[in-house]
Amino acid sequence: MQPKHAEKLLDILDRLDAAIDIEDMRYPASKLHQLKGNRKSEWSIFCIRKLAPYF
């Protein structure tokens, strides 16, 4: 992982740690969305191409 990607991921993890509600993760460029099918209880945000945290 490139250092600039690590910094972005750490920022996202900090936001996730501070979030009280799922909507706290909705910020510009997050592309917050609920997954479908057997993972419909999980959510995803855009991070880096081919690297998206699920929670």
Secondary structure, 3 states (H helix, E strand, C coil): CCHHHHHHHHHHHHHHHHCCCHHHHCCCCCCCEECCHHHCCCEECCCECCECCEC
